[in-house]
Every structure is written in C-alpha cells, then in structure tokens.
Amino acid sequence: MKEDVSVGVFQFATNAVGRISSVFEQLLFLFITNALVRGAGIPVLDLTPSPREGEVISLTRPHLPEEVREAARKAGVGYCLWGSLEFGPPGSPWIREVMVEVNLTHRDEGAAVSSRAFPFDGLRAEARSSHLAVDIPALEDLVEEIMGFVAAALGVREVDPARIGEGLSLSDRALVYFVYALRMATDRHSKKRLYLKALAADPRFALAYVNLAQLLIGEGSHGEAARLLLKARAWLKGNPLEPDVLNLLGVALLHLGMYRDAVNVWRRALSLKRDNLEALCNLASAYLVKERWSDAEELYREALRIDERYPLAWLCLGRLMVRKGDFAEAERALNRYIQLCPGDPWAYFLLGSSLASQNRRGEAEFFLGKAVQLDPHGQAGASARRELQRLREGNG
C-alpha cells in the first residue's frame, strides 16, 4: 500500500432532493466507510457537511476536483472520494434504480481523476414518501464492486469483502433508524431514541450498541451504559465487535467505581483482540490508579508497537514520563503527540511543565503560553497560567 493512503469522503451529488435520496446516500456512505476502514485498513475522514435540525442537505452538482483536493490538503488526507447519485427511472413517482458514479483522486494539484459508474437496482421507494426498502445484501455487493475500483486506484492489494458489513445489520429498517441517529438527528434525546429503535429492529446490531453506549458515557449515564453493554455482551458473543463492547463496558464500570470488574473486562477484551488500542490504553490508565507504573508503560508501548501513529498512547506515555521524572522521554512522546494532534492544550501544558522542571524557562514559557492561548477559559489553560506564575515567581 502507498505510504500516504488515507481517504477523505465527500458528499455525493444527487438528482433528487428529500429524505429518500439523503437516507440512501448515508447508507452508501456508511458501507463504503466500513469497507475502507475494516475491509482494507484505510484511515477515513468524513468531510460531509454536519446535519442541521429538521433540514436535509442535498448537493445538486458534483464537487469539482480542485475543490476536493484543496479540502483534502487542509484536512491532511491523501485521497478524495466523491461522486453522484442518479435516481430513476426518470419521470416515475417510484424510485427503482440508482446509478452511482464514484470519483477518486490524489490531493496533489493536477492529479488524475479515476471515475466509474455502478448501477444499483436494490432500492424501492415512492419519491414523495419518507419510507424506503433497500436490499442490504445487494448493497454490500455494490460496495464490494466499488471497493474493487477504489483498491485498484489506491494500490491496495487486499480488501476483505466479509468485513464490508461488519458491525452493521441486514435489516434495512434497523439501518435507516441508525442512519437517522448517526447523520440526521442533532440532539442527544433524538439520537438515543433512534438508536433504541434500531436495536429493537435488530437486537444483534453491534455498531448501534457501540454508538449508543458512547453517547450514554459521554453524557455521564454510566449505569445506563453498563446495562446496555451487558445486554450487548449477551447478544454479541463471538461478534468481531465484542472487544469494542467490552472496552466500553470497562469504561462504564470504572466510572461506577467498580475498578476490579473494569480491569477484568479490559483483560477479557484484550484476550479476544490484543491489538484493541483503546482497551490497551484504558487498562494502562487503570494500572496508574494503583501506581503500577511499569505495567502501564508497557501497555502504552505495546499500543505504539501496534500503531506508531496512535495519538492517545503518545499522550498517555508522555504524561506518565512527566510523573516519573523522565523528562527527555516525556518530551519525545509529547512532541510526537503534538505532531499528530497539534491543537490539544493539555499536551502543551504537560510539555511546558516538563521543560520547567528542567529549568528550561524560555521553552517552558512558550509551551505554557500556547496552552493558555488554545484554552483561555478551560482547565488546561488555568493549569498553564498557574505554572507560568510559579515559574516567573521562582525566577523573579
């Protein structure tokens, strides 16, 4: 695979407006993204517009190559994928076919554009309605064909077709609810209700469990998240996403004060999938609570051996090295994290604090000031201001 393979996926243009075309576009986007990430191991960045409450956003003309290239350069991805959807037959009140045109180009100015059209006849909908029926196995077949075209253009040798629908559902009803929750609803209450509808339609819908659990954990509903994930665990024994479910269950249990149970769940997740990077870092952070610094460090380094570009492991390793007083290693880890995620004020605070501990005042003031600049009203900025004040008073 080429070294700079990463793909920004843009909104597709359509000759129809309304919820039917939008829902199908999002279903297609969902399966293409899943195929790229899970089937081919290619990083994907969603460059489609954010939803607006009560409004379906349609693109009436395809993006121009120079438009997507410029956006890709700004976003730091190597390739652009975009296209158009032509619903038919023309003049009919019923939609029975879609011609999917897919375009792919590198972000470099003047790069060649590869294009191909793919027919799809697995959609049935009344044009003025909001209800549609989609043949999901046929949609998977369509995406497998699209992935063959994309893989050839990217120089990717292997795409696992069995993973195109991994974590998704064969129920079009469940998938439509999921798409509404993921891409169209904007408030947490609506998202939660729609994810629950998706799970009612298909109790084995792995990604619906994962997304809803993340939503619940994000709002602090850890007990509700734990109950949901225990239910998911019962349904998803042997599912490829079982380690992800267990990882989130560990997070919920730790927030509920169930330290030992959380550690056991993370160990179980890693026994199923040792390269689960989030579980490695979460277990390492749990070890830090008990001051098992060596065990935590080994897990962070294991995560980086698996994926040298995994930002969380660099940040956590840098923070641990600051605590241990290994400032040279902390500086290396934090600088690497800043290269990957340049806008995180906590990284600048940690790096500035590490430099201050080495009496490198000028460098420390620069990074602490950067943390304040990035987070003037937050905790990272406040911590950086206190460290700056201490540094200046100590050298006054």
N, C-alpha and C positions, 0 to 999 in steps of 0.2 A: 504494500500500500504506500502511496506517496506520503511524504512526511507531513504536509500541510493539509491533510484531508480532514476537513470539518465543513459542515454544511449549514448555511442559513436558509431556512424555508420561508418563503414569502406567500402572501395571499394570492389565490388564483382569481383570475377574472372570470366573469360568468355572463351569459346572455340572458339570464333570468334573475329576478330580484325576489326577495321574500325568504321565508323560513325554510322552504323545501331545498332551494339551492344552497342556502347557508349551512343547513344541517348536513347535507351530503358532502359539501366541501370540507367541513370539520371532521366528518367520519373518514374521508380520504386522507386528510392531513394526519389524523390520529394513527392510522395504519401505516402510512409512509414513515412517520417519525419512529414508530415502534420497529419497523423493519430496518431502518437505518441504525438505530441505537442497539437493538437487541439482536437483530439478524446479521448485521455487518460490523458492529462495534464502532460506528462512526459518530463522533460528537455532533449534536444538532442544536442549533439556536433558533428559537421561534421568533421570527421577525414579522409576524402578522399583527395587525392592529388590536389593541385592547378592546374588549366589549364595552358598549355603553348601555345603561339600563333602558330596556324597552326598545332598543334600536338594533336592527340587523344591518350591518355594514357590508355593502356589496361593492366590488370593484368591476367597473364596466369595461375597462380596457386593460390588456396585459401590461405589466411593467416593462419598461424599456431596459435593454441590457445594461446601459450605463447607469440607470437608476439603482438596479440591484447590486451592481459592482461597487458603487460608491457606498451603499449601506453596508455591504459585506466588509469593506475595508475599515469602516468606522467601528463595526462590531467585532472585528478580529477573526472572522471566519474565512476559510479558504475558497469555498464554492457557494454558488447561489442556485437554488432550485425554485422555480416558479412556473406558472402556466395558465391554462384557461379551461373552462368547462362549457361545452355547448350542449344544452339540454334539448331534447326533441321527442317526437317528431315536430317539425315546425307547424304552427297553426293549430295544433291539437290541444284540447284542455287537459289532456293526460300526458304525464312525463313517463316515457318508457325506455329512454336511451340517453346516454351521455357520451360525448366524445371528449376524452381527457387529453389535452396537449401538455406535455411536460418539457420544460426547458432547463438546461444546466450549463453553467459557465463558470470559469475561474474568476476570481475577483480582479485580476490584473486587467488594466485598461487594454481594450482591443482583443481580449481573448476570444477564441472561437466559441460559438453557441451551438450545443447539441440539442436537437429537438426531435420529438417523436409523438405521434398521436395514438391513443389506445381507446378502442370502443368498449363500452360497458352497457349491457342490457339487463342488469340485475336490479333496476330501480323501478318502482311502481308508485306513482303519486298523482293526485289531482292538483293541477298547477295552482289553484286558488285556495287550497287547503293547507293545513299545517301538519297533516299526517302523511307518512310515507312508509313504504315497505322496501327493505333492502335485503337482497340475497347476500348474507355475510360471507359464506364460503366463496361465492363468485367475486366478492370484493377482495378477499385475500388473494385469489388467483390474479386479479387485475394488478394488485400491488406487487405480487411476485414478478409479473411481466415488467412493471415499471422499474423494479429493483434490478432486473437483468440489464436494462438500458442504463440505469444510473451507475451500477457497478462497473460496467464496461467503460463508461466515460471517466470514472474516478480511478480506474486501475485497481479496483478491489477484486481479489481473486475468489473469495468465498463469501457467500451470503446463505445463511441457514433459513430456508423457507419455512421450516417448522416453527420458527420464532417470530414470524411476522405478526401473528395474533396473540403472542404470549401475554398473559395477564388480562386480555380482553375477553369479550363474550361473543358467543354465536347468536345471541338474541338481539335482533335489531331494536326491539323495544327497550331493552336494557341499555344498549349503546346510545340510543337517542337521548334518554334521560341523562346518561353520563356526559354526553357532549353538551347538553344544555347546562349542566352543572359546571363543567370544566371551562367552557368557552363563552357562554351567553349570560348566565346569572352573574351578578356582581356583588350581591350581599351574602353574608355567611349563612343566614337563615335559609335563603332560597337554595344555595348550593347544598346545604345539608339535606334539605327535603328532597332534592332531585337525586342526590347520591343514594338516599334510602330507597327511593323509587326504583333506581337501577338495581339495587340489591334485592328488592322484592321481586323484580322480574327475573333475576338470575342470582341466586344465593352463592354461586361459585365465582362471581365476578371479582377477581383478585385485585385489579387496579382500582376498582370502586372502593374496596375496603381500605386500601393504602391511602388513597386521596382523602377519603372521609376521615380516617384516623389522623392524618397530618393536619387537617382542618381543625379537628377537635383539640389536638395537642396545642396547636397554635393559639387557640382561644382559652387555653387553660382548663379545658374539660377533661382532665386526665382520667377520672373514674369512668366516664362515658366512653372514652377512647379505649381503656383497658377492657371493658365489657365487649365492645365491638370487636376488638382484636382477638379476644378469647373465642368469640363466635367464629371469626375468620379462620383461626387456627384449626378449629374442628372441621370446617368445610374444606380447607386447602392443604391437607396432609399430602405431601408429595408434589405439590404445585411448585413450579420454578420460582414463584414469588413468595413461598413460605418463609425464606430467610428475611425478606423485607418486612413481612408481617411481624415476625419475631423481634426484629430490630426495633420497630416502633412500639411493640408491647414492652420491651425493656425500658424505653424512654418513659412511657406512661407509668410503669411500676416504680421507677426511680423517683419520679415526681410525687408519687403517693407514699414515699418513704419506705418502700419495700426493696431495700438495697440488695439483699441476698437473692431474692427472686429475680430482680433485674439482671444481676450478674449471671445467674444460671440460664436465663433466657438468651442473653447475648452469646454465651458459650455454645448453647444449642444452635443458634443461628450460624455461628462460625463452623460448627461441626458439619452443617449442611452445605455451607458455601464459604470457604476460607477466604475468598477474595471479596467478601462483603465489606467494603471500605468503611461505611458508616458504622457497622457493628464493631469493627476493629477499633475505631476511634472512640466510640461510646464506651466500650469495655475498658479501654485505656483510661478514659476520664473517670470512670467508676473506681479504678485502681488508685487514682490520685487522691480520691476522697479518703482512702485508708493509708495514704502516703507510701504506696507501693511504687515508687518512682521508677525503679529499674524495669518492672513488669510493664508499666505504662509506656516507657520509652521504647521497649522492644516492639510493642504493638504499633506505635506510631511509625517506627522504621519499617516494620513489615508492610504497613499500608503503602509506604513510599516505594518499597521494592516492587510492589504490585503495580502502582501507578505513580510515577515520579512527578506527575502534574496534579496530584490531588491536593487542592489548597488547604482543606481543613487539617490534614495531617501536618503540613508545614507550620501552620499557625499554632497548633497544639504543641508540637515539638518545640517551637521557639519559646512559647510561654513556659514550658517545663524547664528548658535550659536556663531561662532567666531565674526561675525559682531555685535551680541547683547552683547557680553562680557560674555556669559555663557560658560566659558571655560571648566568646568567639563563635561557639556553635549556635547560640541564640541569634547572633547577628546574621549568620549564614542562612538559618532557617527562615527568619523573618524577612530578610531581603528577597528570598525566593518566593515567599508568600506574596509580598508586595508586587513582585513581577507578575504574578498570576491574578491577583485581586488588588489593583492599585488604589482603590478608594476606601479601604477599611481603616477607620480611625484607631481602632484598638491595636492594629499592627504597628502603626506609627507610635502610639503611646508605649507599647512594650519595647520597641526598638530604642526609643528615646530614653526610657528608664534604664535599659541595659547599658547604653552609652554613658549615661550619667553615673552609673555605678563604676565605670572605668575612668571617670574624671575626664571624659572627652566632651567638655562642656559645649563647645561650638556645635558639634554634630548633634548632641543631645537636644540643644535648644531648637535646632532646625526641625527635627522629627517630632518633638513635643508640640512645637508651634503648628506643624502640619496637622497633628491630631486635633488641636483646637480649631483650626480653620475648617476641617472637614466635619466636625461635630461640636459646633459652638454652644449648643444648648443641651447636649446629651451627657451621659455618664463618662464616655471616653474623653470628651473634651474637658469635663470638670476634673477628671483624674490627671490629665495632662497639665492643666493650669496649676493644680496643687504641686505637681512635680517640678514645674518651672519655677514656682515661687520658692520651693525648698532649695532648688539648685541655685537660684540667684541670691537668696539669703545666706547660703553657705559659702558663697564666694563674694559676699559684699564687702 
